[in-house]
Amino acid sequence: MSDAEIIDLGREAVMTAAMMAAPLLITALIAGLVIGLLQALTSVQELTLTFVPKVAAMLIVFSISASFMVGLCLRLFDTRIIPLIG
């Protein structure tokens, strides 16, 4: 296995990891912005008010996008990792 193949495999693995994390990170960003806006409008500064809804939103998005994430991971293994092993 050459250096170029190793770098290409690492790049593809990082891109797959970023695509797997994107739905959760975008959800956390949007939920944080909405909750922060509501806190600024109501002047309520409670730490649990930001944490609990953000985690709940992320769990919902994770349950919806889990099949997408597994598909990405399986595609990486089927096309790149397993041919290197076998």
C-alpha positions as protocol buffer text, in pm:
chain_id: "A"
residue {
  index: 1
  type: MET
  ca { x: 0 y: 0 z: 0 }
}
residue {
  index: 2
  type: SER
  ca { x: 153 y: 328 z: -109 }
}
residue {
  index: 3
  type: ASP
  ca { x: 160 y: 658 z: 74 }
}
residue {
  index: 4
  type: ALA
  ca { x: -93 y: 810 z: -167 }
}
residue {
  index: 5
  type: GLU
  ca { x: -341 y: 528 z: -100 }
}
residue {
  index: 6
  type: ILE
  ca { x: -305 y: 573 z: 276 }
}
residue {
  index: 7
  type: ILE
  ca { x: -360 y: 949 z: 250 }
}
residue {
  index: 8
  type: ASP
  ca { x: -661 y: 897 z: 21 }
}
residue {
  index: 9
  type: LEU
  ca { x: -810 y: 643 z: 261 }
}
residue {
  index: 10
  type: GLY
  ca { x: -758 y: 878 z: 555 }
}
residue {
  index: 11
  type: ARG
  ca { x: -916 y: 1167 z: 365 }
}
residue {
  index: 12
  type: GLU
  ca { x: -1217 y: 956 z: 273 }
}
residue {
  index: 13
  type: ALA
  ca { x: -1252 y: 834 z: 633 }
}
residue {
  index: 14
  type: VAL
  ca { x: -1245 y: 1192 z: 766 }
}
residue {
  index: 15
  type: MET
  ca { x: -1503 y: 1303 z: 508 }
}
residue {
  index: 16
  type: THR
  ca { x: -1727 y: 1010 z: 603 }
}
residue {
  index: 17
  type: ALA
  ca { x: -1696 y: 1097 z: 971 }
}
residue {
  index: 18
  type: ALA
  ca { x: -1782 y: 1461 z: 896 }
}
residue {
  index: 19
  type: MET
  ca { x: -2087 y: 1359 z: 695 }
}
residue {
  index: 20
  type: MET
  ca { x: -2198 y: 1128 z: 976 }
}
residue {
  index: 21
  type: ALA
  ca { x: -2162 y: 1402 z: 1237 }
}
residue {
  index: 22
  type: ALA
  ca { x: -2321 y: 1679 z: 1027 }
}
residue {
  index: 23
  type: PRO
  ca { x: -2690 y: 1612 z: 1110 }
}
residue {
  index: 24
  type: LEU
  ca { x: -2623 y: 1613 z: 1484 }
}
residue {
  index: 25
  type: LEU
  ca { x: -2399 y: 1918 z: 1473 }
}
residue {
  index: 26
  type: ILE
  ca { x: -2644 y: 2117 z: 1261 }
}
residue {
  index: 27
  type: THR
  ca { x: -2926 y: 2022 z: 1497 }
}
residue {
  index: 28
  type: ALA
  ca { x: -2726 y: 2132 z: 1801 }
}
residue {
  index: 29
  type: LEU
  ca { x: -2642 y: 2460 z: 1629 }
}
residue {
  index: 30
  type: ILE
  ca { x: -3001 y: 2538 z: 1535 }
}
residue {
  index: 31
  type: ALA
  ca { x: -3139 y: 2432 z: 1874 }
}
residue {
  index: 32
  type: GLY
  ca { x: -2875 y: 2641 z: 2052 }
}
residue {
  index: 33
  type: LEU
  ca { x: -2958 y: 2947 z: 1843 }
}
residue {
  index: 34
  type: VAL
  ca { x: -3332 y: 2913 z: 1898 }
}
residue {
  index: 35
  type: ILE
  ca { x: -3297 y: 2855 z: 2272 }
}
residue {
  index: 36
  type: GLY
  ca { x: -3047 y: 3140 z: 2303 }
}
residue {
  index: 37
  type: LEU
  ca { x: -3287 y: 3371 z: 2125 }
}
residue {
  index: 38
  type: LEU
  ca { x: -3572 y: 3266 z: 2353 }
}
residue {
  index: 39
  type: GLN
  ca { x: -3353 y: 3318 z: 2658 }
}
residue {
  index: 40
  type: ALA
  ca { x: -3254 y: 3664 z: 2539 }
}
residue {
  index: 41
  type: LEU
  ca { x: -3617 y: 3757 z: 2475 }
}
residue {
  index: 42
  type: THR
  ca { x: -3743 y: 3632 z: 2811 }
}
residue {
  index: 43
  type: SER
  ca { x: -3432 y: 3716 z: 3020 }
}
residue {
  index: 44
  type: VAL
  ca { x: -3435 y: 3364 z: 3166 }
}
residue {
  index: 45
  type: GLN
  ca { x: -3076 y: 3242 z: 3208 }
}
residue {
  index: 46
  type: GLU
  ca { x: -3112 y: 2881 z: 3315 }
}
residue {
  index: 47
  type: LEU
  ca { x: -2839 y: 2633 z: 3218 }
}
residue {
  index: 48
  type: THR
  ca { x: -3066 y: 2330 z: 3204 }
}
residue {
  index: 49
  type: LEU
  ca { x: -3299 y: 2519 z: 2972 }
}
residue {
  index: 50
  type: THR
  ca { x: -3029 y: 2508 z: 2705 }
}
residue {
  index: 51
  type: PHE
  ca { x: -2905 y: 2156 z: 2770 }
}
residue {
  index: 52
  type: VAL
  ca { x: -3221 y: 1944 z: 2787 }
}
residue {
  index: 53
  type: PRO
  ca { x: -3396 y: 2062 z: 2467 }
}
residue {
  index: 54
  type: LYS
  ca { x: -3069 y: 2045 z: 2273 }
}
residue {
  index: 55
  type: VAL
  ca { x: -3009 y: 1685 z: 2382 }
}
residue {
  index: 56
  type: ALA
  ca { x: -3371 y: 1593 z: 2308 }
}
residue {
  index: 57
  type: ALA
  ca { x: -3349 y: 1742 z: 1958 }
}
residue {
  index: 58
  type: MET
  ca { x: -3022 y: 1562 z: 1894 }
}
residue {
  index: 59
  type: LEU
  ca { x: -3170 y: 1228 z: 2007 }
}
residue {
  index: 60
  type: ILE
  ca { x: -3465 y: 1274 z: 1772 }
}
residue {
  index: 61
  type: VAL
  ca { x: -3240 y: 1360 z: 1478 }
}
residue {
  index: 62
  type: PHE
  ca { x: -3008 y: 1071 z: 1564 }
}
residue {
  index: 63
  type: SER
  ca { x: -3296 y: 824 z: 1563 }
}
residue {
  index: 64
  type: ILE
  ca { x: -3411 y: 958 z: 1225 }
}
residue {
  index: 65
  type: SER
  ca { x: -3067 y: 971 z: 1062 }
}
residue {
  index: 66
  type: ALA
  ca { x: -2915 y: 654 z: 1210 }
}
residue {
  index: 67
  type: SER
  ca { x: -2981 y: 452 z: 894 }
}
residue {
  index: 68
  type: PHE
  ca { x: -2811 y: 724 z: 687 }
}
residue {
  index: 69
  type: MET
  ca { x: -2506 y: 714 z: 915 }
}
residue {
  index: 70
  type: VAL
  ca { x: -2485 y: 335 z: 906 }
}
residue {
  index: 71
  type: GLY
  ca { x: -2514 y: 343 z: 527 }
}
residue {
  index: 72
  type: LEU
  ca { x: -2223 y: 586 z: 501 }
}
residue {
  index: 73
  type: CYS
  ca { x: -2009 y: 372 z: 729 }
}
residue {
  index: 74
  type: LEU
  ca { x: -2095 y: 51 z: 544 }
}
residue {
  index: 75
  type: ARG
  ca { x: -2023 y: 213 z: 208 }
}
residue {
  index: 76
  type: LEU
  ca { x: -1678 y: 318 z: 329 }
}
residue {
  index: 77
  type: PHE
  ca { x: -1603 y: -31 z: 457 }
}
residue {
  index: 78
  type: ASP
  ca { x: -1743 y: -208 z: 149 }
}
residue {
  index: 79
  type: THR
  ca { x: -1561 y: 9 z: -102 }
}
residue {
  index: 80
  type: ARG
  ca { x: -1233 y: 91 z: 74 }
}
residue {
  index: 81
  type: ILE
  ca { x: -1151 y: -110 z: 388 }
}
residue {
  index: 82
  type: ILE
  ca { x: -1262 y: -466 z: 306 }
}
residue {
  index: 83
  type: PRO
  ca { x: -1086 y: -475 z: -34 }
}
residue {
  index: 84
  type: LEU
  ca { x: -762 y: -383 z: 144 }
}
residue {
  index: 85
  type: ILE
  ca { x: -803 y: -668 z: 391 }
}
residue {
  index: 86
  type: GLY
  ca { x: -903 y: -938 z: 144 }
}
